[in-house]
Amino acid sequence: MTTPLLNSAYTRSEHIRALWPWLPLWTAMALLAIFAHGPMPMFSTRTLAVAWEMWAHGHWLVPHINGEPYSEKVPLLFWMIHAGWAVFGVSDVWPRVLEVIFGGIQLVLASVLAGRLFPSHPWVSKATPWLLMALAYSFLFGLQIMYEVLLVVWVLAALLCLTPTATRASPRWWLFGLMVGAGLLTKGPVMIVHVLFPFLLGPLWNDWARQNKARWYGFGVLGLLLGFALLLAWALPAAEVGGEAYRQRLFFTQTAGRVVDTKSPDLQNHARPAWYYLVFLPVILFPLSGWLRGIVAVPTALFRKPWRAGTGAAIVAACIALVLLLATALTSAPAWVANVLVVLFVLPLFLALIRQPLEPGLRFLVAWLLPTLLTFSLITGKQLYYVLPELAGAVMLVAAAVADLRERHTGLASHYALGTWPLSLGAFLLALVLFAMPAVVPTRFPDNIWLVGMAPYARFFGVIFIVLGGLLLLRGRGEMRRLAFAGLIGTVALNALFTLGLWYRYDLTPAALFLAQADAAGRPIGNLGVSYNGQYHFAGRLMHPIAKIALAPGMAAQVDEDDDDVVHDGDTLADFASHHPDGLIVSYAKHPPANAFRYARLIQPSRTGWLMIWDATTLNALQSGRLPPEPRQPTLLYPQDYWRTRTALR
């Protein structure tokens, strides 16, 4: 009677031990990196601005930004932030801790999924979280308070529901539907793209699906419908509350704007060519893209000889299409040419692989990664973080391929020529550059703000990369863990170098706090010339919208003569100053004008340029060629350390 309990306790103990030491290591590094500096504009600050406006104004159903309904995102992440604020109070600490929690869950789910897909290769499930946490792009993007890391959790959880376990072959359809619904409430309909193809192609990799096709597709469709029902349970009442314009954008234009080629300024289209993801694949997979053993292992595992008839021709056709596709990146070829070429690259490759005698885990990854890559390549709107969930699958593919190499090609699996020495050379080269920067930058690159900012701290980080380069040169067992450790520590080190040398150009806290005082006093605020993405709202806890002021002089005002208390988008600077003489204007410039240091209320660096805050009447007078009255207070210059060590050009 006690044996099952003992076995259960042993199993739990094994699961806990499987998290050591990669999960504590990753958690410590993630917390260190995410709290090294404040929330990053525009990614994190925009998310926090939406959460703050919902919280401050009681918009629990419809997300808002800058006083308007925000149809670009669905509310689950905001609700999670609100839950923490209700317990811990409003701050940016809880949202950042939440992202670290999401990242840790992602690593655990990826390990569990790898164990399900490759039950006869336990090393794959052990290697997957190590390799996944080594990815520099994934780690750095995970420091942003964004929706994609939470989306990865739901995608991996939904795929886990489809995969068999040692004791259960049939999927957990109701749980699959709940995970799909959670993903839809996190990022919208794109959730379906991430999980659709493993479901549609289930009989190609899942024995239960092949033997029970009617039940697989019937219950699967019901699961998807359950997910959409959860989305509609929020969307329908939200559309009624948000109004007609919000309803149109929510249900139609904001999703369509990412799928079709549109130039509408009201849509976040992010239009890019079909070759975009393929070109940047080495970037988002770094440092795995520099690990020769993994590069050799993947095709070796996928294309096992003897090949089936037609495999060679399919590979040749795919390679030709890939070369032509990459050539279009250097030319002005029409978009449809790139679309056709990406189909001619992925489709033959997929057909060749799916006919190979691959084990179910590899067939699952092929059925997931290639069709999803093709779909995202054909969709007009593209961002590198759109494919973040698929990075877990790519890492599993590399881990499974290396495990296969260890079994079938022991010589290649241990040969030093396929080790991590290219990454080691890269680390040494970076270290040399860092050591040279303090001596070279002041004389050769005195106007490069990035190099000038990093140069004082560069040599310390050069030491770190020398140590990491030496670590990557070591031979013998543990190569994968050395690669993962070096990738993680190197990424954290670069983030620290950015924090010390360049964060002051991204820190909008001084401007936000200045605007907070004006907002609390009831002074209208305008943002001149560029799009406003809520970057001041959370840090300043602003309670009123910021008007978007047009640059073009003479534009017709949208304000009635007796409407002095309302701030309107589309006003010119003259309109705004006339209706709001006590208002403030936020402006931006590559270089501050000479009179800024005399008349502006605040000046601070902002990315590659400068941010300035003015009294509206003062700036309007200057732009009209008139001399405004002398200011009552001197111009505030931030950050103070920056101005103490540099002579301002006045």
C-alpha positions as CSV (number, residue, x, y, z in Angstrom):
1,M,0.0,0.0,0.0
2,T,2.9,2.4,0.6
3,T,4.8,1.7,-2.7
4,P,2.7,4.0,-4.9
5,L,3.2,6.8,-2.4
6,L,6.9,6.2,-2.3
7,N,7.1,6.1,-6.1
8,S,5.0,9.3,-6.3
9,A,7.3,11.0,-3.8
10,Y,10.4,9.8,-5.8
11,T,8.9,11.1,-9.0
12,R,8.2,14.5,-7.6
13,S,11.8,14.5,-6.2
14,E,13.1,13.7,-9.7
15,H,11.1,16.5,-11.3
16,I,12.5,19.0,-8.8
17,R,16.0,17.8,-9.2
18,A,15.6,18.1,-13.0
19,L,15.2,21.9,-12.5
20,W,18.6,22.2,-10.9
21,P,20.8,24.2,-11.6
22,W,19.4,25.8,-14.7
23,L,16.2,27.3,-13.3
24,P,17.9,29.0,-10.3
25,L,20.7,30.3,-12.5
26,W,18.3,31.7,-15.1
27,T,16.0,33.2,-12.5
28,A,18.9,35.0,-10.8
29,M,20.3,36.3,-14.1
30,A,16.8,37.4,-15.3
31,L,16.0,39.3,-12.1
32,L,19.4,40.9,-12.2
33,A,19.0,42.0,-15.8
34,I,15.3,43.1,-15.7
35,F,16.0,45.3,-12.6
36,A,19.3,46.7,-13.9
37,H,17.4,49.6,-15.5
38,G,13.8,50.9,-15.7
39,P,11.1,49.9,-18.2
40,M,12.2,50.3,-21.8
41,P,10.5,52.7,-24.1
42,M,8.4,52.0,-26.1
43,F,7.8,48.3,-25.5
44,S,7.5,48.2,-21.7
45,T,6.3,51.8,-21.1
46,R,3.4,51.4,-23.6
47,T,2.2,48.2,-21.8
48,L,2.5,49.9,-18.4
49,A,0.6,53.0,-19.7
50,V,-2.3,50.9,-20.9
51,A,-2.4,48.9,-17.6
52,W,-2.2,52.2,-15.7
53,E,-5.1,53.9,-17.6
54,M,-7.3,50.9,-17.1
55,W,-6.5,50.9,-13.4
56,A,-6.7,54.6,-12.8
57,H,-10.0,55.1,-14.7
58,G,-11.7,51.8,-14.0
59,H,-11.6,50.6,-17.6
60,W,-11.6,47.0,-16.6
61,L,-13.1,45.7,-19.9
62,V,-11.6,47.9,-22.6
63,P,-7.9,48.7,-22.7
64,H,-7.1,52.4,-23.1
65,I,-4.1,54.4,-24.0
66,N,-3.8,58.2,-23.9
67,G,-7.5,58.5,-23.2
68,E,-8.7,56.4,-26.2
69,P,-9.8,52.7,-26.5
70,Y,-6.8,50.5,-27.5
71,S,-7.8,47.9,-30.0
72,E,-4.3,46.6,-30.7
73,K,-4.2,44.3,-27.7
74,V,-6.5,42.1,-25.6
75,P,-6.6,42.4,-21.8
76,L,-5.3,39.2,-20.1
77,L,-1.8,40.6,-19.4
78,F,-3.3,43.8,-18.1
79,W,-5.6,41.9,-15.8
80,M,-2.6,39.9,-14.4
81,I,-0.8,43.2,-13.8
82,H,-3.9,44.5,-12.0
83,A,-4.1,41.4,-9.8
84,G,-0.6,42.1,-8.5
85,W,-1.2,45.8,-8.1
86,A,-4.3,45.0,-6.0
87,V,-2.0,43.0,-3.6
88,F,1.3,44.8,-3.7
89,G,0.3,48.3,-4.8
90,V,1.0,50.1,-8.1
91,S,4.6,50.0,-9.2
92,D,6.7,48.6,-12.1
93,V,8.1,45.9,-9.8
94,W,5.3,43.4,-10.1
95,P,5.0,43.6,-13.9
96,R,8.7,42.9,-14.2
97,V,8.6,40.0,-11.7
98,L,5.6,38.7,-13.7
99,E,7.7,38.6,-16.9
100,V,10.4,36.6,-15.0
101,I,7.8,34.2,-13.8
102,F,6.5,33.8,-17.4
103,G,10.0,33.2,-18.6
104,G,10.7,30.5,-16.0
105,I,7.4,28.7,-16.8
106,Q,8.3,28.8,-20.5
107,L,11.6,27.0,-19.8
108,V,9.8,24.4,-17.7
109,L,7.1,23.8,-20.3
110,A,9.7,23.5,-23.1
111,S,11.6,20.9,-21.0
112,V,8.4,18.9,-20.4
113,L,7.3,19.1,-24.0
114,A,10.7,17.9,-25.1
115,G,10.4,15.0,-22.7
116,R,7.0,14.1,-24.2
117,L,8.3,14.2,-27.7
118,F,11.5,12.3,-27.2
119,P,10.8,9.9,-24.3
120,S,13.6,7.6,-25.4
121,H,16.2,10.4,-25.3
122,P,16.1,12.0,-21.8
123,W,19.0,14.2,-22.7
124,V,16.8,16.2,-25.0
125,S,14.5,17.4,-22.2
126,K,17.6,18.2,-20.1
127,A,19.3,20.1,-22.8
128,T,16.3,22.1,-24.1
129,P,16.0,24.6,-21.2
130,W,19.8,25.1,-21.2
131,L,19.9,25.9,-24.9
132,L,16.7,28.0,-24.7
133,M,18.0,30.3,-22.0
134,A,21.2,30.8,-23.9
135,L,19.4,32.6,-26.8
136,A,20.4,36.2,-26.5
137,Y,17.4,37.6,-28.4
138,S,14.9,35.6,-26.5
139,F,16.5,36.6,-23.1
140,L,16.7,40.3,-23.9
141,F,13.1,40.5,-25.3
142,G,12.0,38.6,-22.2
143,L,13.1,41.6,-20.2
144,Q,10.3,43.7,-21.8
145,I,6.9,43.9,-20.3
146,M,5.2,42.5,-23.3
147,Y,2.6,40.0,-24.4
148,E,4.8,37.5,-26.3
149,V,6.5,35.8,-23.3
150,L,3.1,35.1,-21.8
151,L,1.9,33.9,-25.3
152,V,4.8,31.4,-25.4
153,V,3.5,29.9,-22.1
154,W,0.0,29.3,-23.6
155,V,1.4,28.0,-26.9
156,L,3.6,25.4,-25.2
157,A,0.9,24.5,-22.8
158,A,-1.6,24.0,-25.7
159,L,0.9,21.8,-27.6
160,L,1.5,19.8,-24.4
161,C,-2.2,19.0,-24.4
162,L,-1.9,17.4,-27.8
163,T,1.1,15.2,-27.0
164,P,0.8,11.7,-25.5
165,T,2.2,10.8,-22.1
166,A,3.4,7.4,-20.8
167,T,0.0,6.7,-19.4
168,R,-2.4,8.6,-21.7
169,A,-2.4,8.6,-25.5
170,S,-5.5,10.8,-26.1
171,P,-5.2,14.6,-26.0
172,R,-6.7,16.6,-23.2
173,W,-9.1,18.6,-25.4
174,W,-10.9,20.7,-22.9
175,L,-7.5,21.9,-21.5
176,F,-6.3,22.5,-25.0
177,G,-9.3,24.8,-25.5
178,L,-8.6,26.7,-22.3
179,M,-5.0,27.2,-23.3
180,V,-6.0,28.4,-26.8
181,G,-8.5,30.8,-25.1
182,A,-5.9,32.1,-22.8
183,G,-3.6,32.7,-25.8
184,L,-6.3,34.5,-27.7
185,L,-6.9,36.7,-24.7
186,T,-3.2,37.5,-24.5
187,K,-2.4,38.3,-28.2
188,G,-5.5,37.8,-30.2
189,P,-6.1,35.5,-33.3
190,V,-2.3,35.0,-33.9
191,M,-2.5,32.4,-31.2
192,I,-4.2,30.0,-33.7
193,V,-1.3,30.3,-36.1
194,H,1.1,29.0,-33.5
195,V,-0.9,25.8,-32.7
196,L,-2.8,25.2,-35.9
197,F,-0.4,23.1,-37.8
198,P,0.5,20.5,-35.2
199,F,-3.2,20.0,-34.8
200,L,-4.0,19.9,-38.6
201,L,-1.1,17.6,-39.3
202,G,-1.7,15.5,-36.2
203,P,-1.9,12.1,-38.0
204,L,1.6,12.7,-39.4
205,W,3.2,12.6,-35.9
206,N,0.6,11.2,-33.5
207,D,-0.4,7.5,-33.5
208,W,-3.6,8.2,-31.7
209,A,-4.6,10.9,-34.2
210,R,-3.8,8.5,-37.1
211,Q,-6.0,5.8,-35.6
212,N,-8.8,8.1,-34.4
213,K,-9.0,10.8,-37.1
214,A,-12.6,11.6,-36.6
215,R,-12.2,12.1,-32.8
216,W,-9.0,14.0,-33.3
217,Y,-10.4,16.6,-35.6
218,G,-13.9,16.6,-34.1
219,F,-12.7,17.2,-30.5
220,G,-9.9,19.5,-31.8
221,V,-12.3,21.8,-33.5
222,L,-14.5,21.9,-30.4
223,G,-11.4,22.8,-28.4
224,L,-10.6,25.7,-30.8
225,L,-14.2,26.8,-30.6
226,L,-14.0,26.8,-26.8
227,G,-10.9,29.0,-27.1
228,F,-12.8,31.5,-29.4
229,A,-15.8,31.4,-27.0
230,L,-13.5,32.6,-24.2
231,L,-12.3,35.4,-26.5
232,L,-15.8,36.4,-27.5
233,A,-16.9,36.3,-23.9
234,W,-14.7,39.4,-23.5
235,A,-14.8,40.9,-27.0
236,L,-18.6,41.2,-27.4
237,P,-19.2,43.2,-24.3
238,A,-16.0,45.1,-24.8
239,A,-17.1,46.1,-28.3
240,E,-20.4,47.4,-26.9
241,V,-18.6,49.5,-24.3
242,G,-15.8,50.7,-26.6
243,G,-18.1,52.1,-29.3
244,E,-18.4,51.7,-33.1
245,A,-14.9,52.8,-34.0
246,Y,-13.3,50.5,-31.4
247,R,-15.6,47.6,-32.6
248,Q,-14.5,48.0,-36.2
249,R,-10.8,48.0,-35.3
250,L,-11.1,45.2,-32.8
251,F,-12.9,42.8,-35.1
252,F,-11.6,43.7,-38.5
253,T,-9.0,46.4,-39.3
254,Q,-6.3,45.8,-36.6
255,T,-6.0,42.1,-37.5
256,A,-6.4,42.6,-41.2
257,G,-3.8,45.4,-41.1
258,R,-1.1,42.9,-40.2
259,V,-2.1,40.3,-42.8
260,V,-2.5,42.6,-45.9
261,D,-0.2,45.3,-47.2
262,T,-1.6,48.6,-46.1
263,K,-0.2,52.1,-45.6
264,S,-2.8,53.3,-43.2
265,P,-1.2,55.4,-40.5
266,D,-3.8,54.2,-38.0
267,L,-2.7,50.6,-38.2
268,Q,0.4,49.0,-36.7
269,N,1.3,47.1,-39.9
270,H,5.0,46.5,-39.5
271,A,5.1,45.5,-43.2
272,R,8.3,43.6,-44.2
273,P,9.3,41.3,-47.1
274,A,8.9,37.5,-47.2
275,W,12.6,36.8,-46.6
276,Y,12.6,38.8,-43.3
277,Y,12.5,35.9,-40.9
278,L,14.9,33.7,-42.9
279,V,17.5,36.5,-43.1
280,F,17.3,37.2,-39.3
281,L,17.2,33.5,-38.3
282,P,20.9,33.4,-37.3
283,V,20.3,36.5,-35.2
284,I,17.4,35.2,-33.2
285,L,19.0,31.8,-32.8
286,F,22.4,33.1,-31.6
287,P,24.6,31.6,-30.1
288,L,23.2,28.3,-31.4
289,S,23.7,29.6,-34.9
290,G,27.5,29.7,-34.1
291,W,27.6,26.2,-32.7
292,L,29.0,24.0,-35.4
293,R,28.0,20.7,-33.9
294,G,24.3,21.8,-33.8
295,I,24.6,23.1,-37.4
296,V,25.9,19.8,-38.6
297,A,23.6,17.7,-36.4
298,V,20.3,19.1,-37.7
299,P,20.5,18.1,-41.4
300,T,22.2,14.9,-40.4
301,A,19.3,13.9,-38.2
302,L,16.5,15.1,-40.6
303,F,17.9,13.7,-43.8
304,R,18.9,10.1,-42.9
305,K,20.1,8.0,-45.8
306,P,18.9,6.1,-47.7
307,W,16.7,8.9,-49.0
308,R,13.3,8.3,-50.3
309,A,12.7,8.8,-54.0
310,G,12.5,12.5,-54.9
311,T,14.2,13.7,-51.7
312,G,17.4,14.9,-53.5
313,A,15.4,16.8,-56.1
314,A,13.3,18.5,-53.4
315,I,16.5,19.6,-51.5
316,V,18.0,21.0,-54.7
317,A,14.8,22.8,-55.5
318,A,14.6,24.3,-52.0
319,C,18.2,25.4,-52.1
320,I,17.8,27.1,-55.4
321,A,14.6,28.9,-54.1
322,L,16.5,30.0,-51.0
323,V,19.4,31.5,-53.0
324,L,17.0,33.4,-55.2
325,L,15.0,34.5,-52.2
326,L,18.0,35.9,-50.5
327,A,19.0,37.6,-53.7
328,T,15.7,39.5,-53.7
329,A,16.8,41.0,-50.4
330,L,19.5,42.8,-52.4
331,T,17.3,43.9,-55.2
332,S,14.0,45.7,-55.6
333,A,12.1,42.7,-56.7
334,P,8.3,42.9,-56.4
335,A,6.8,41.5,-53.2
336,W,5.0,38.7,-54.9
337,V,8.3,37.3,-56.2
338,A,9.6,36.9,-52.7
339,N,6.3,35.3,-51.6
340,V,6.5,32.8,-54.4
341,L,10.1,32.0,-53.6
342,V,9.5,31.4,-49.9
343,V,6.7,29.0,-50.8
344,L,9.1,27.2,-53.3
345,F,11.7,27.0,-50.5
346,V,9.5,25.8,-47.6
347,L,7.1,23.5,-49.4
348,P,9.6,21.1,-51.1
349,L,11.6,21.0,-47.8
350,F,8.5,20.1,-45.9
351,L,7.3,17.4,-48.3
352,A,10.8,15.9,-48.3
353,L,11.1,15.8,-44.6
354,I,7.6,14.5,-43.9
355,R,8.4,11.5,-46.2
356,Q,11.6,10.7,-44.2
357,P,11.5,7.9,-41.7
358,L,11.7,10.3,-38.7
359,E,10.7,9.5,-35.1
360,P,7.4,11.1,-33.9
361,G,9.2,14.0,-32.0
362,L,11.1,15.1,-35.1
363,R,7.9,14.8,-37.2
364,F,6.1,17.0,-34.7
365,L,8.7,19.7,-34.9
366,V,8.7,19.6,-38.7
367,A,4.9,19.8,-38.8
368,W,5.1,22.8,-36.3
369,L,8.0,24.8,-37.4
370,L,8.0,24.8,-41.2
371,P,4.3,25.6,-41.9
372,T,4.3,28.2,-39.2
373,L,7.4,29.8,-40.6
374,L,5.8,29.9,-44.1
375,T,2.6,31.4,-42.7
376,F,4.4,34.2,-40.9
377,S,6.6,34.8,-43.9
378,L,3.6,35.3,-46.1
379,I,1.8,37.6,-43.6
380,T,2.7,41.2,-44.4
381,G,3.2,42.4,-40.8
382,K,6.4,41.0,-39.3
383,Q,8.4,41.5,-36.1
384,L,11.1,39.2,-34.9
385,Y,9.3,38.6,-31.6
386,Y,6.2,37.3,-33.5
387,V,8.0,33.9,-33.8
388,L,9.1,33.8,-30.2
389,P,7.1,30.7,-29.4
390,E,8.7,28.8,-32.3
391,L,12.2,29.4,-30.8
392,A,11.4,26.7,-28.2
393,G,10.7,24.3,-31.1
394,A,13.9,25.3,-32.9
395,V,15.9,24.6,-29.7
396,M,14.2,21.2,-29.3
397,L,15.2,20.4,-32.8
398,V,18.8,21.2,-32.2
399,A,18.8,19.3,-28.9
400,A,17.2,16.2,-30.5
401,A,19.6,16.4,-33.5
402,V,22.7,16.5,-31.2
403,A,21.3,13.6,-29.2
404,D,20.9,11.7,-32.5
405,L,24.4,12.6,-33.5
406,R,25.7,11.2,-30.2
407,E,24.0,7.8,-31.0
408,R,24.7,7.4,-34.7
409,H,27.8,9.4,-35.3
410,T,30.0,9.2,-32.2
411,G,33.0,10.7,-34.1
412,L,31.1,13.8,-35.1
413,A,29.6,14.1,-31.7
414,S,33.0,14.5,-30.0
415,H,35.2,16.0,-32.7
416,Y,36.7,19.2,-31.5
417,A,36.4,20.8,-35.0
418,L,32.6,20.9,-34.5
419,G,32.9,22.5,-31.0
420,T,32.3,26.0,-29.8
421,W,35.6,27.5,-30.9
422,P,34.0,29.9,-33.4
423,L,32.0,31.5,-30.6
424,S,35.2,31.5,-28.5
425,L,37.0,33.5,-31.3
426,G,34.0,35.9,-31.4
427,A,34.2,36.4,-27.7
428,F,38.0,37.1,-27.8
429,L,37.5,39.5,-30.7
430,L,34.7,41.4,-28.8
431,A,37.1,41.5,-25.8
432,L,39.8,43.1,-27.9
433,V,37.4,45.7,-29.2
434,L,36.2,46.5,-25.6
435,F,39.8,46.8,-24.4
436,A,40.6,49.2,-27.2
437,M,37.6,51.4,-26.8
438,P,38.7,53.7,-24.0
439,A,41.8,54.6,-26.0
440,V,40.4,54.7,-29.5
441,V,36.9,56.2,-29.1
442,P,37.8,59.7,-27.7
443,T,40.1,60.4,-30.6
444,R,38.5,58.5,-33.5
445,F,34.8,58.4,-32.7
446,P,34.2,61.4,-30.4
447,D,30.7,62.1,-31.9
448,N,29.4,58.5,-31.7
449,I,27.1,58.6,-28.7
450,W,26.9,54.8,-28.4
451,L,30.7,54.2,-28.3
452,V,31.3,57.3,-26.1
453,G,28.8,56.0,-23.6
454,M,30.2,52.5,-23.4
455,A,33.9,53.3,-23.5
456,P,34.5,54.1,-19.8
457,Y,33.2,50.7,-18.8
458,A,34.4,48.6,-21.7
459,R,37.6,47.1,-20.3
460,F,35.8,45.5,-17.3
461,F,33.5,43.7,-19.7
462,G,36.4,42.8,-21.9
463,V,37.7,40.7,-19.0
464,I,34.3,38.9,-18.8
465,F,34.4,38.0,-22.5
466,I,38.0,36.8,-22.3
467,V,36.9,34.4,-19.5
468,L,33.8,33.3,-21.5
469,G,36.0,32.8,-24.6
470,G,38.3,30.6,-22.6
471,L,35.4,28.6,-21.3
472,L,34.2,28.0,-24.8
473,L,37.6,26.7,-25.8
474,L,37.5,23.9,-23.3
475,R,37.1,20.3,-24.6
476,G,35.4,17.3,-23.3
477,R,32.0,16.6,-21.6
478,G,29.7,19.5,-20.8
479,E,30.1,21.4,-24.0
480,M,26.3,22.1,-24.2
481,R,26.2,23.5,-20.7
482,R,29.3,25.6,-21.3
483,L,27.7,27.1,-24.4
484,A,24.5,27.8,-22.5
485,F,26.3,29.4,-19.6
486,A,28.5,31.5,-21.8
487,G,25.5,32.6,-23.9
488,L,23.5,33.6,-20.8
489,I,26.3,35.4,-18.9
490,G,27.5,37.1,-22.1
491,T,23.9,38.5,-22.7
492,V,23.6,39.7,-19.2
493,A,27.0,41.3,-19.4
494,L,26.0,43.2,-22.6
495,N,22.8,44.3,-20.9
496,A,24.8,45.6,-18.0
497,L,27.1,47.5,-20.3
498,F,24.1,49.1,-22.0
499,T,22.7,50.0,-18.6
500,L,25.9,51.7,-17.4
501,G,26.8,53.5,-20.7
502,L,23.5,54.1,-22.5
503,W,20.5,53.8,-20.3
504,Y,20.5,57.5,-19.5
505,R,19.3,58.0,-23.2
506,Y,16.3,55.8,-22.6
507,D,15.3,56.9,-19.1
508,L,12.3,59.1,-19.4
509,T,11.8,59.4,-15.7
510,P,12.9,63.1,-15.4
511,A,10.5,64.2,-18.1
512,A,7.7,62.0,-16.8
513,L,8.0,63.4,-13.3
514,F,8.1,67.0,-14.6
515,L,4.9,66.3,-16.7
516,A,3.3,64.7,-13.6
517,Q,3.5,68.0,-11.7
518,A,1.9,69.8,-14.6
519,D,-0.8,67.2,-15.1
520,A,-1.6,67.3,-11.3
521,A,-2.0,71.1,-11.6
522,G,-4.4,70.7,-14.5
523,R,-2.0,72.1,-17.2
524,P,-2.6,70.6,-20.7
525,I,0.3,68.8,-22.3
526,G,1.0,68.4,-26.0
527,N,3.4,66.1,-27.8
528,L,4.9,67.8,-30.9
529,G,5.3,66.2,-34.2
530,V,5.9,62.5,-33.4
531,S,3.6,59.7,-32.4
532,Y,2.9,59.4,-28.7
533,N,3.0,55.9,-27.3
534,G,2.2,56.4,-23.7
535,Q,5.8,56.6,-22.6
536,Y,5.2,59.2,-19.9
537,H,1.9,58.0,-18.6
538,F,2.9,55.3,-16.1
539,A,6.1,56.8,-14.8
540,G,4.3,60.1,-14.3
541,R,1.0,58.5,-13.2
542,L,-0.7,60.9,-15.6
543,M,-4.5,61.2,-15.4
544,H,-5.2,63.1,-18.6
545,P,-4.3,62.5,-22.2
546,I,-1.4,64.2,-24.0
547,A,-2.5,65.9,-27.3
548,K,-0.7,65.0,-30.5
549,I,0.3,68.4,-31.9
550,A,0.8,68.7,-35.7
551,L,4.0,70.1,-37.1
552,A,2.5,71.6,-40.2
553,P,1.7,75.3,-39.7
554,G,-1.7,76.6,-40.7
555,M,-3.5,73.3,-40.2
556,A,-7.2,73.9,-39.3
557,A,-7.8,73.7,-35.6
558,Q,-10.2,71.1,-34.3
559,V,-11.1,73.2,-31.2
560,D,-14.2,75.4,-30.8
561,E,-13.5,78.9,-29.6
562,D,-15.2,78.3,-26.3
563,D,-13.7,74.8,-25.8
564,D,-10.6,75.9,-23.9
565,D,-10.6,73.1,-21.4
566,V,-10.4,70.3,-24.0
567,V,-7.1,69.1,-25.6
568,H,-7.5,67.9,-29.2
569,D,-5.3,65.8,-31.5
570,G,-4.4,67.5,-34.7
571,D,-4.0,71.0,-33.3
572,T,-1.1,73.1,-34.5
573,L,1.3,74.6,-32.0
574,A,-0.3,78.0,-32.5
575,D,-3.8,76.5,-31.9
576,F,-2.6,74.8,-28.8
577,A,-0.8,77.8,-27.4
578,S,-3.8,80.0,-28.1
579,H,-6.3,77.8,-26.4
580,H,-4.0,76.6,-23.6
581,P,-1.6,79.5,-22.7
582,D,-0.6,77.5,-19.5
583,G,0.1,74.3,-21.5
584,L,3.3,72.5,-21.9
585,I,4.8,71.1,-25.1
586,V,7.1,68.1,-25.4
587,S,9.4,68.4,-28.5
588,Y,12.2,66.3,-30.0
589,A,15.3,67.2,-32.1
590,K,18.5,65.7,-33.3
591,H,20.3,68.6,-31.6
592,P,18.8,71.2,-29.2
593,P,18.4,74.6,-30.8
594,A,20.7,77.2,-29.2
595,N,17.8,79.0,-27.5
596,A,16.7,75.8,-25.8
597,F,19.1,76.1,-23.0
598,R,17.7,79.6,-22.2
599,Y,14.0,79.0,-22.7
600,A,13.1,75.3,-22.4
601,R,11.8,74.1,-19.1
602,L,13.7,70.7,-19.3
603,I,16.2,69.1,-21.6
604,Q,17.4,65.5,-21.5
605,P,19.0,63.1,-24.0
606,S,16.5,60.8,-25.7
607,R,17.9,57.9,-27.8
608,T,19.9,59.4,-30.6
609,G,18.5,62.9,-30.1
610,W,17.1,65.2,-27.4
611,L,13.8,65.7,-25.6
612,M,12.7,69.2,-24.5
613,I,9.8,70.5,-22.5
614,W,8.6,74.0,-23.1
615,D,5.9,76.4,-22.1
616,A,3.5,76.3,-25.1
617,T,3.5,80.1,-25.5
618,T,7.3,80.3,-25.3
619,L,7.9,77.7,-28.0
620,N,5.2,79.2,-30.2
621,A,6.8,82.6,-29.9
622,L,10.2,81.3,-30.8
623,Q,8.9,79.4,-33.8
624,S,7.0,82.5,-34.9
625,G,10.3,84.6,-34.8
626,R,9.3,86.5,-31.6
627,L,11.3,86.8,-28.5
628,P,9.4,85.4,-25.5
629,P,9.7,86.8,-21.9
630,E,12.6,85.7,-19.9
631,P,11.9,82.5,-18.1
632,R,11.3,82.5,-14.3
633,Q,13.4,79.4,-13.6
634,P,16.6,78.1,-15.2
635,T,16.4,75.2,-17.6
636,L,16.5,71.8,-15.9
637,L,19.2,69.5,-17.3
638,Y,19.0,65.8,-16.9
639,P,20.7,63.5,-16.1
640,Q,22.8,65.6,-13.8
641,D,25.8,63.3,-14.0
642,Y,25.8,63.7,-17.7
643,W,25.9,67.5,-17.6
644,R,28.5,67.5,-14.8
645,T,30.9,65.5,-17.1
646,R,30.1,67.1,-20.4
647,T,30.1,70.6,-21.7
648,A,26.8,71.5,-23.2
649,L,26.9,73.2,-26.6
650,R,24.9,76.4,-26.1
